[in-house]
Amino acid sequence: MMDKYEVIIYWSEEDRAFIAEAPELPGCMAHGDAHKTALAHLKKAIDLWIKTAREFKDPIPKPRGHRLIFA
């Protein structure tokens, strides 16, 4: 399911890390010392976000399409 959501990865000077976000899933983000690490952590965060939404019967947004953006 994760591969269907848009992902944005960017460098945060404040955090001194790469930040990966899934903007279609509010608040779903992760970080890492490299693009690859941030993306791997985001995959886990997306799985947890969806699992939690299902548990609480919250709506899960439908993916708009697969896009990976590096900023």
C-alpha positions as CSV (number, residue, x, y, z in Angstrom):
1,M,0.0,0.0,0.0
2,M,2.9,2.4,0.8
3,D,4.0,2.5,-2.8
4,K,0.8,4.1,-3.9
5,Y,1.1,7.2,-1.7
6,E,3.0,10.3,-2.8
7,V,6.3,10.7,-0.9
8,I,8.3,13.9,-0.5
9,I,11.9,13.8,0.8
10,Y,13.9,16.9,1.7
11,W,16.9,17.9,3.8
12,S,16.1,19.7,7.1
13,E,19.0,21.9,8.2
14,E,17.2,22.3,11.6
15,D,17.0,18.6,12.2
16,R,20.3,17.8,10.4
17,A,18.4,14.9,8.7
18,F,16.4,14.0,5.6
19,I,12.7,14.2,6.2
20,A,10.3,11.9,4.3
21,E,6.6,12.8,4.3
22,A,3.4,11.2,3.0
23,P,1.3,14.3,2.6
24,E,-1.9,12.4,1.9
25,L,-1.7,10.9,5.4
26,P,-1.8,13.8,7.9
27,G,1.2,13.8,10.2
28,C,2.9,10.8,8.6
29,M,6.6,11.5,8.4
30,A,9.9,10.0,9.3
31,H,13.6,11.0,9.1
32,G,17.0,9.5,8.4
33,D,20.6,10.3,7.7
34,A,20.2,9.4,4.0
35,H,17.3,9.5,1.5
36,K,17.1,5.7,1.6
37,T,17.0,5.6,5.4
38,A,14.3,8.2,5.6
39,L,12.2,6.3,3.0
40,A,12.6,3.0,4.9
41,H,11.4,4.6,8.1
42,L,8.5,6.3,6.2
43,K,7.4,2.9,4.9
44,K,7.1,1.7,8.5
45,A,5.3,4.9,9.5
46,I,2.8,4.5,6.7
47,D,2.1,0.9,7.7
48,L,1.6,2.0,11.3
49,W,-0.6,5.0,10.3
50,I,-2.9,2.8,8.2
51,K,-3.0,0.1,11.0
52,T,-4.0,2.7,13.6
53,A,-6.6,4.3,11.3
54,R,-8.2,0.8,10.8
55,E,-8.1,0.1,14.5
56,F,-10.0,3.3,15.3
57,K,-12.2,3.0,12.2
58,D,-10.9,6.3,10.9
59,P,-11.0,7.0,7.2
60,I,-7.9,6.1,5.1
61,P,-7.4,8.5,2.2
62,K,-7.2,6.9,-1.2
63,P,-3.8,7.4,-2.9
64,R,-3.7,10.0,-5.6
65,G,-1.0,8.1,-7.4
66,H,2.6,7.1,-7.0
67,R,5.1,10.0,-7.0
68,L,8.4,10.3,-5.3
69,I,9.7,13.9,-5.0
70,F,13.2,14.8,-3.8
71,A,13.5,18.4,-2.8
